[in-house]
Amino acid sequence: MVTFPQFLEALTSNPFLIIVMVLILGSIFVNGSTDAANAIAEPVGTRSISVRNAIIMSVVCNFIGLVGMSLISTAVADTMSNMVDFGGDNRAALIALAAATVGIVAWGVGAWAFGIPTSESHALIAGLTGAAIAVHGDLGGVNMGEWIKVVYGLVLSTALGFGAGWAITRLIAVACKNADRRKADSFFGRMQVVGAAGVALMHGAQDGQKFMSTACMAIALAKGFNVSEMGGFPLWIQVLCAATMAVGTAVGGKKIIKTVGTGMVKMEKYQGFAASMSATGSLLVATLTGLPVSTTHAKTAAIMGAGAAKDVRAVNWSVAKDMVLTWVFTFPGCGIIGFALAKLFLMVF
């Protein structure tokens, strides 16, 4: 396993690794501003927690989620490590990885500027895939057996998130039909915060592992071996990735919280709780089975399911449509950007 002193030695001997690591950490920062913020949005929308306290909660839970889940399972990180192969030329592979990361950062910043909660997970996967294709000149660098897990995860997060959000909302409505409204609102307000904390934990476990894997890939390439030869994912890289994500949430999370928490669905507190628990459950299943899914995708699907359970008209489908279109264009968009930048970087460097 690579120690922190060995990492510093690699930075000294290979200055290009510094550039790559800065880009990867930039991707993680953007992820914290977009995806991590989305995980805690609806308790702010129902005024169960302030924006400031929600961001603090997200920072803590994302950190615990990444480090804690990595002690239990690194299945998602392993899937990401095996998804693409940049070939035997480690220098060219590191350059291609840098190109992919530039595209991911640019895509994420653009989405953040418009307040659209895009999926940094899908951007990462697409960017790496495009760069690998650029290196090989064909699909030889893409492990389709691992890549297909992205499709499985996409279906799972949509179906399970929306379906569970709808079902739990309806179940709560029936169970609390005769309950005192004021007491029920107070109870579900507290539970909604708990549910959002669960989503933040799973965001750290899912997205944190994806970017942790990418960082380890860069270090391995710089040192001349494969990620599988690193002997695992060291604690110091987990802490570095989690801390960077936390800073991103603290700096840029407010805009995304506003879009998802108040722009897409006007929810009651019990609906927010149902959405959070649904997203947490679907993300947990995906994480333990090694499916790299989008936290944003799972959460927004759950929110739409919870909103539709009460009244289909309660969902602002125009906002939902903008999000869906962003996801649809993420794969080809980031794939093409990763491919083009990798070709350009390989010529320049």
C-alpha positions as CSV (number, residue, x, y, z in Angstrom):
1,M,0.0,0.0,0.0
2,V,1.4,3.4,-1.0
3,T,2.2,5.5,2.1
4,F,1.9,9.3,2.2
5,P,5.7,9.8,2.1
6,Q,5.9,7.6,-1.0
7,F,3.2,9.8,-2.5
8,L,5.2,12.9,-1.8
9,E,8.2,11.2,-3.4
10,A,6.2,10.4,-6.5
11,L,5.1,14.1,-6.7
12,T,8.7,15.2,-6.6
13,S,9.9,12.7,-9.2
14,N,7.0,13.2,-11.6
15,P,5.8,16.9,-11.6
16,F,3.0,16.0,-14.0
17,L,1.4,14.0,-11.3
18,I,1.0,17.3,-9.4
19,I,-1.1,18.6,-12.2
20,V,-3.2,15.4,-12.4
21,M,-3.8,15.4,-8.6
22,V,-4.9,19.0,-8.6
23,L,-7.3,18.3,-11.4
24,I,-8.7,15.2,-9.6
25,L,-9.1,17.1,-6.4
26,G,-10.8,19.9,-8.4
27,S,-13.3,17.2,-9.7
28,I,-13.9,16.2,-6.1
29,F,-14.4,19.8,-5.1
30,V,-17.0,20.3,-7.8
31,N,-18.7,17.0,-6.8
32,G,-19.0,18.4,-3.3
33,S,-20.6,21.6,-4.7
34,T,-23.2,19.7,-6.8
35,D,-23.8,16.1,-5.8
36,A,-23.1,16.3,-2.1
37,A,-25.3,19.4,-1.8
38,N,-28.1,17.7,-3.6
39,A,-28.1,14.9,-1.0
40,I,-29.3,17.3,1.8
41,A,-31.6,19.5,-0.2
42,E,-35.2,18.7,0.8
43,P,-35.0,19.2,4.6
44,V,-33.9,22.8,3.7
45,G,-36.8,23.1,1.3
46,T,-39.3,22.1,4.1
47,R,-37.4,24.3,6.6
48,S,-36.6,21.4,8.9
49,I,-32.9,22.6,9.0
50,S,-31.1,25.7,8.0
51,V,-28.8,25.8,5.0
52,R,-25.8,26.3,7.3
53,N,-26.5,23.4,9.5
54,A,-27.4,21.2,6.5
55,I,-24.0,21.9,5.0
56,I,-22.2,21.1,8.2
57,M,-24.2,17.9,8.5
58,S,-23.3,17.0,4.9
59,V,-19.6,17.7,5.5
60,V,-19.5,15.3,8.5
61,C,-21.6,12.6,7.0
62,N,-19.8,12.5,3.7
63,F,-16.5,12.1,5.5
64,I,-17.8,9.3,7.7
65,G,-19.5,7.7,4.7
66,L,-16.4,7.4,2.6
67,V,-14.0,6.3,5.3
68,G,-16.6,4.0,7.0
69,M,-17.8,2.3,3.9
70,S,-14.2,1.7,2.7
71,L,-13.6,-0.3,5.8
72,I,-16.6,-2.5,4.9
73,S,-16.5,-2.7,1.2
74,T,-14.5,-1.0,-1.7
75,A,-16.7,-2.7,-4.4
76,V,-17.5,0.6,-6.1
77,A,-13.9,1.7,-6.1
78,D,-12.8,-1.7,-7.5
79,T,-15.4,-1.4,-10.3
80,M,-14.1,2.0,-11.3
81,S,-10.5,0.7,-11.2
82,N,-11.3,-2.1,-13.6
83,M,-13.6,-0.2,-15.9
84,V,-11.0,1.3,-18.3
85,D,-7.4,0.5,-19.3
86,F,-5.2,3.3,-20.6
87,G,-2.6,0.9,-22.0
88,G,1.0,0.0,-21.2
89,D,2.5,3.4,-21.7
90,N,2.1,4.9,-18.2
91,R,3.2,8.4,-19.3
92,A,0.5,8.5,-22.0
93,A,-2.0,7.0,-19.6
94,L,-1.4,9.7,-17.0
95,I,-1.7,12.4,-19.7
96,A,-5.0,10.9,-20.9
97,L,-6.3,10.8,-17.3
98,A,-5.4,14.5,-16.9
99,A,-7.4,15.3,-20.1
100,A,-10.4,13.4,-18.8
101,T,-10.3,15.2,-15.5
102,V,-10.2,18.6,-17.2
103,G,-13.4,17.7,-19.1
104,I,-15.1,16.6,-15.9
105,V,-14.3,19.8,-14.0
106,A,-15.4,22.0,-17.0
107,W,-18.7,20.1,-17.2
108,G,-19.4,20.3,-13.5
109,V,-18.6,24.0,-13.2
110,G,-20.9,24.7,-16.2
111,A,-23.8,22.8,-14.6
112,W,-23.1,24.5,-11.2
113,A,-23.2,27.9,-12.8
114,F,-26.7,27.2,-14.1
115,G,-27.8,25.6,-10.8
116,I,-28.4,22.2,-12.4
117,P,-27.5,19.2,-10.2
118,T,-25.7,17.2,-12.9
119,S,-24.1,13.8,-12.1
120,E,-20.4,14.1,-11.5
121,S,-20.3,10.3,-11.3
122,H,-21.6,9.9,-14.9
123,A,-19.3,12.7,-16.0
124,L,-16.3,10.9,-14.4
125,I,-17.2,7.6,-16.0
126,A,-17.9,9.1,-19.5
127,G,-14.7,11.2,-19.4
128,L,-12.5,8.3,-18.4
129,T,-14.1,6.1,-21.1
130,G,-13.6,8.7,-23.8
131,A,-9.9,9.2,-22.8
132,A,-9.3,5.4,-22.8
133,I,-10.8,5.2,-26.4
134,A,-8.5,8.0,-27.5
135,V,-5.4,6.2,-26.2
136,H,-6.3,2.8,-27.8
137,G,-8.1,4.2,-30.9
138,D,-10.9,1.7,-30.3
139,L,-13.0,0.2,-27.6
140,G,-10.1,-2.1,-26.5
141,G,-9.5,0.0,-23.4
142,V,-13.1,-0.3,-22.1
143,N,-13.9,-3.3,-20.0
144,M,-17.6,-3.8,-21.0
145,G,-18.1,-6.4,-18.2
146,E,-17.5,-3.6,-15.7
147,W,-19.0,-0.8,-17.7
148,I,-22.4,-2.5,-18.0
149,K,-22.7,-2.1,-14.2
150,V,-23.2,1.6,-15.0
151,V,-26.4,0.7,-17.0
152,Y,-27.5,-1.6,-14.2
153,G,-27.0,1.1,-11.7
154,L,-28.9,3.7,-13.8
155,V,-31.9,1.4,-14.0
156,L,-31.7,0.5,-10.3
157,S,-31.4,4.0,-9.0
158,T,-34.3,5.3,-11.1
159,A,-36.7,2.4,-10.5
160,L,-35.9,1.8,-6.9
161,G,-35.6,5.5,-6.0
162,F,-38.9,6.6,-7.7
163,G,-40.8,3.4,-6.7
164,A,-39.7,3.4,-3.0
165,G,-40.3,7.2,-2.8
166,W,-43.9,6.7,-4.1
167,A,-44.6,3.7,-1.9
168,I,-43.2,5.0,1.4
169,T,-45.1,8.3,0.9
170,R,-48.4,6.5,0.3
171,L,-47.7,4.2,3.3
172,I,-47.0,7.1,5.6
173,A,-50.2,9.0,4.4
174,V,-52.3,5.9,5.2
175,A,-50.6,5.2,8.6
176,C,-50.9,8.8,9.8
177,K,-54.3,9.5,8.4
178,N,-55.8,10.3,11.8
179,A,-52.7,11.6,13.5
180,D,-52.4,15.1,14.9
181,R,-51.1,17.3,12.1
182,R,-48.9,19.5,14.2
183,K,-47.3,16.5,16.0
184,A,-46.8,14.6,12.8
185,D,-45.1,17.6,11.1
186,S,-42.8,18.0,14.1
187,F,-41.9,14.3,14.1
188,F,-41.3,14.0,10.4
189,G,-39.3,17.3,10.4
190,R,-36.8,15.6,12.7
191,M,-36.9,12.3,10.8
192,Q,-36.3,14.2,7.6
193,V,-33.0,15.5,8.9
194,V,-32.1,12.0,9.9
195,G,-33.0,10.7,6.4
196,A,-30.9,13.4,4.7
197,A,-27.9,12.5,6.9
198,G,-28.3,8.9,5.6
199,V,-28.2,10.1,2.0
200,A,-25.1,12.2,2.8
201,L,-23.4,9.1,4.3
202,M,-24.2,7.1,1.2
203,H,-23.0,9.9,-1.1
204,G,-19.6,9.8,0.6
205,A,-19.6,6.0,0.2
206,Q,-20.6,6.1,-3.5
207,D,-19.0,9.2,-5.0
208,G,-16.1,9.3,-2.6
209,Q,-15.0,5.8,-3.7
210,K,-15.3,6.7,-7.4
211,F,-12.9,9.7,-7.1
212,M,-10.7,7.9,-4.5
213,S,-10.2,5.2,-7.1
214,T,-9.3,7.8,-9.8
215,A,-6.7,9.4,-7.5
216,C,-5.2,6.0,-6.8
217,M,-5.1,5.3,-10.5
218,A,-3.1,8.4,-11.1
219,I,-0.6,7.5,-8.3
220,A,-0.2,4.0,-9.6
221,L,0.4,5.2,-13.2
222,A,3.0,7.7,-11.9
223,K,4.8,5.0,-10.0
224,G,4.7,2.5,-13.0
225,F,2.2,-0.1,-11.8
226,N,-1.5,-1.0,-11.8
227,V,-4.1,0.1,-9.2
228,S,-4.5,-3.6,-8.2
229,E,-0.8,-3.6,-7.2
230,M,-1.3,-0.8,-4.7
231,G,-2.5,-3.3,-2.1
232,G,-5.7,-1.4,-1.3
233,F,-6.8,2.2,-0.8
234,P,-4.8,3.9,1.9
235,L,-6.5,5.9,4.7
236,W,-4.7,9.1,3.9
237,I,-6.2,9.2,0.3
238,Q,-9.6,8.5,1.8
239,V,-9.2,11.5,4.2
240,L,-7.8,13.7,1.4
241,C,-10.7,13.0,-0.9
242,A,-13.4,13.3,1.9
243,A,-11.9,16.6,3.1
244,T,-11.8,18.1,-0.5
245,M,-15.4,17.1,-1.0
246,A,-16.4,18.7,2.3
247,V,-14.8,22.0,1.3
248,G,-16.7,21.9,-2.1
249,T,-20.0,21.5,-0.3
250,A,-19.2,24.3,2.1
251,V,-18.2,26.7,-0.6
252,G,-20.7,26.0,-3.4
253,G,-23.5,23.9,-2.2
254,K,-26.2,26.6,-1.6
255,K,-27.2,27.1,-5.2
256,I,-27.9,23.4,-5.8
257,I,-29.7,23.1,-2.5
258,K,-32.1,25.8,-3.7
259,T,-32.8,24.2,-7.1
260,V,-33.5,20.7,-5.7
261,G,-34.9,21.5,-2.3
262,T,-37.4,24.2,-3.4
263,G,-37.5,24.3,-7.2
264,M,-38.5,20.8,-8.3
265,V,-41.2,19.7,-5.8
266,K,-43.0,21.6,-3.0
267,M,-42.9,18.9,-0.4
268,E,-44.3,18.3,3.0
269,K,-42.0,17.0,5.7
270,Y,-43.2,13.4,5.5
271,Q,-42.6,13.4,1.8
272,G,-39.0,14.7,2.3
273,F,-38.4,11.9,4.8
274,A,-39.8,9.3,2.4
275,A,-37.6,10.6,-0.4
276,S,-34.4,10.5,1.7
277,M,-35.0,7.0,3.0
278,S,-35.8,5.8,-0.5
279,A,-32.6,7.3,-1.9
280,T,-30.5,6.0,1.1
281,G,-31.8,2.4,0.5
282,S,-31.2,2.4,-3.2
283,L,-27.7,3.8,-2.8
284,L,-26.8,1.3,-0.1
285,V,-27.9,-1.6,-2.3
286,A,-25.9,-0.2,-5.2
287,T,-22.8,0.4,-3.1
288,L,-22.6,-3.0,-1.5
289,T,-23.1,-4.7,-5.0
290,G,-20.4,-2.5,-6.6
291,L,-22.7,-0.6,-8.9
292,P,-21.4,2.9,-9.6
293,V,-24.6,5.0,-9.5
294,S,-25.4,8.7,-9.5
295,T,-26.4,10.0,-6.1
296,T,-28.1,12.9,-7.8
297,H,-30.0,10.6,-10.0
298,A,-31.2,8.4,-7.1
299,K,-32.2,11.3,-5.0
300,T,-34.1,13.3,-7.6
301,A,-35.9,10.1,-8.7
302,A,-36.9,9.5,-5.0
303,I,-38.1,13.2,-4.7
304,M,-40.2,12.9,-7.9
305,G,-41.7,9.6,-6.6
306,A,-42.5,11.2,-3.2
307,G,-44.1,14.2,-4.9
308,A,-46.1,12.2,-7.4
309,A,-47.5,9.9,-4.7
310,K,-49.5,12.9,-3.3
311,D,-50.2,14.7,-6.6
312,V,-48.5,14.3,-10.0
313,R,-49.1,18.1,-10.5
314,A,-47.0,18.8,-7.4
315,V,-43.9,17.9,-9.4
316,N,-42.4,20.7,-11.4
317,W,-41.8,18.6,-14.5
318,S,-40.0,21.3,-16.4
319,V,-37.2,21.4,-13.7
320,A,-37.2,17.6,-13.8
321,K,-36.9,17.6,-17.6
322,D,-33.9,20.0,-17.4
323,M,-32.2,17.5,-15.1
324,V,-33.0,14.5,-17.3
325,L,-31.7,16.3,-20.4
326,T,-28.5,17.1,-18.5
327,W,-28.0,13.4,-17.6
328,V,-28.8,12.3,-21.2
329,F,-26.1,14.7,-22.6
330,T,-23.6,13.9,-19.8
331,F,-22.5,10.5,-21.2
332,P,-21.9,11.6,-24.9
333,G,-20.9,15.1,-23.9
334,C,-18.2,14.2,-21.3
335,G,-17.2,11.2,-23.4
336,I,-16.5,13.4,-26.5
337,I,-14.7,16.0,-24.3
338,G,-12.5,13.3,-22.7
339,F,-11.7,11.9,-26.1
340,A,-10.9,15.2,-27.7
341,L,-8.8,16.5,-24.8
342,A,-6.9,13.3,-24.5
343,K,-6.0,13.4,-28.2
344,L,-5.0,17.1,-27.8
345,F,-3.0,16.5,-24.6
346,L,-1.1,13.5,-26.1
347,M,0.0,15.7,-29.1
348,V,1.0,18.6,-26.9
349,F,2.7,16.8,-24.1
